[in-house]
Amino acid sequence: MSKSIISLMRLASHEQVTIYLIEQQLKCRRFFDDLEHIGLGPYDFEPNLDHLILKNVELDDGTDKTYNQYSKILDKHSKQMQPEFRAIERQAVKMYNELIALNKPKATKRK
């Protein structure tokens, strides 16, 4: 009995996918911020994964307050990021943990 390729592949967890999305958004934000800093921006076509990230960490309530908190966290981590794979991954994990911490007070209020 042969196994399909899909059954042999280990699928990424929800957390891994979210961290990957954050990594990509951090890189995009840093790249476009750097372009703007040298006078080549702003751009209307900057990729935006914000909604997916907020949805994955259950912070998609649609309020300006939540988006502003998210945006401040994203800006902070994109500015701290070094152009090295592990450094980008570390910033993404730190940002993920901050976003999860933002959601904890909301989760306790629901109960």
C-alpha positions in Angstrom: 0.0 0.0 0.0 1.6 3.3 -1.1 1.2 6.5 0.8 0.3 9.7 -0.9 2.8 12.6 -0.8 0.3 14.7 1.2 0.0 12.0 3.9 3.8 11.9 4.2 4.1 15.6 4.5 4.0 17.2 7.9 1.6 20.1 7.8 2.6 23.3 9.6 0.7 24.1 12.8 -1.6 27.1 13.1 1.1 28.9 15.2 3.8 28.2 12.6 1.7 29.6 9.8 0.9 32.7 11.8 4.6 33.3 12.7 5.4 32.8 9.0 2.9 35.4 8.0 4.3 37.8 10.6 7.8 37.2 9.2 6.7 38.1 5.8 4.8 41.2 7.0 7.8 42.3 9.0 10.1 42.0 6.0 7.6 43.9 3.8 7.2 46.7 6.3 10.9 47.1 6.8 11.6 47.1 3.1 8.9 49.7 2.3 9.9 51.8 5.3 13.5 51.8 4.1 12.4 52.8 0.6 10.3 55.7 2.0 13.2 56.8 4.2 15.5 57.3 1.2 12.7 59.1 -0.7 11.3 56.4 -2.9 7.8 56.0 -1.3 5.1 55.8 -0.2 3.7 53.0 -2.3 0.1 51.9 -2.7 1.0 48.4 -3.6 2.7 47.3 -0.4 1.6 43.8 0.5 -0.7 43.7 3.5 -1.1 40.5 5.6 -2.5 42.4 8.6 -6.0 41.0 8.4 -4.8 37.4 8.1 -2.4 37.9 11.1 -5.1 39.5 13.2 -7.6 36.8 12.3 -5.1 34.1 13.2 -4.4 35.5 16.7 -8.1 36.2 17.2 -7.7 40.0 17.4 -9.9 40.7 14.4 -12.6 42.8 16.2 -12.4 45.5 13.5 -11.8 48.4 16.0 -9.2 51.1 15.3 -7.8 50.6 18.8 -6.9 47.0 18.1 -5.4 47.9 14.7 -3.4 50.7 16.2 -2.0 48.5 18.9 -1.1 45.9 16.2 0.5 48.5 14.0 2.6 49.9 16.8 3.9 46.4 17.6 4.6 45.7 13.9 6.5 49.0 13.6 8.5 48.3 16.7 9.6 44.9 15.6 10.3 45.8 12.0 12.6 48.6 13.2 14.4 46.2 15.5 14.9 43.5 12.8 18.4 42.7 11.5 18.8 41.4 7.9 19.5 37.8 9.0 17.1 34.9 8.8 17.3 33.9 12.5 16.9 37.5 13.6 13.8 37.9 11.5 12.4 34.7 12.9 13.1 35.9 16.5 11.3 39.2 15.9 8.4 37.3 14.4 8.1 35.0 17.5 8.4 38.0 19.8 5.7 39.8 17.9 3.5 36.7 17.9 3.8 36.5 21.7 2.9 40.2 22.1 -0.2 39.7 20.0 -1.2 36.6 22.0 -0.7 38.6 25.2 -3.0 41.3 23.8 -5.7 38.7 23.3 -5.5 37.2 26.8 -7.3 40.1 28.5 -10.1 39.8 25.9 -10.4 36.1 26.4 -10.8 36.5 30.2 -13.5 39.2 29.7 -15.6 36.9 27.6 -15.9 34.2 30.3 
